[in-house]
Amino acid sequence: MNTYVILRRGAWASGDELGLAAERSRKVGDEEMSDDIRWIRSYVLAEPDGRVGTVCIYQASSPEAIREHAQRADLAADEIIEVADTVVVRPDPAPAAA
């Protein structure tokens, strides 16, 4: 599997909507496509218009598997970018209070 970044810009009106989408994503990935895709983490974006988007890190067998996962889970997948390498300078910060 390769590692990918997926941009989902302004896809949700609220954090609650994003939470529902995250549960659909987890379910599809874990129960329907576990051989093809693994959700690693996501960073939630505060979009200028008040909506929320995400930058998601996934491992997947292909970009097509990511698109299929997004379609099954009713998610946006504005851009899919394969990761060439990882440079860790510091660990991720503690999550911000919601």
Secondary structure as the mmCIF struct_conf table of DSSP 4:
data_model
#
loop_
_struct_conf.conf_type_id
_struct_conf.id
_struct_conf.beg_label_comp_id
_struct_conf.beg_label_asym_id
_struct_conf.beg_label_seq_id
_struct_conf.end_label_comp_id
_struct_conf.end_label_asym_id
_struct_conf.end_label_seq_id
STRN STRN1 ASN A 2 TRP A 12
BEND BEND1 ALA A 13 SER A 14
HELX_RH_AL_P HELX_RH_AL_P1 GLY A 15 LYS A 27
HELX_RH_PI_P HELX_RH_PI_P1 VAL A 28 GLU A 32
TURN_TY1_P TURN_TY1_P1 SER A 34 ASP A 36
STRN STRN2 ILE A 37 ALA A 46
TURN_TY1_P TURN_TY1_P2 PRO A 48 ASP A 49
BEND BEND2 GLY A 50 GLY A 50
STRN STRN3 VAL A 52 ALA A 60
BEND BEND3 SER A 61 SER A 61
HELX_RH_AL_P HELX_RH_AL_P2 PRO A 63 ARG A 72
TURN_TY1_P TURN_TY1_P3 ALA A 73 ASP A 74
BEND BEND4 ASP A 78 ASP A 78
STRN STRN4 GLU A 79 GLU A 82
BEND BEND5 VAL A 89 ARG A 90
HELX_LH_PP_P HELX_LH_PP_P1 PRO A 91 ALA A 97
#
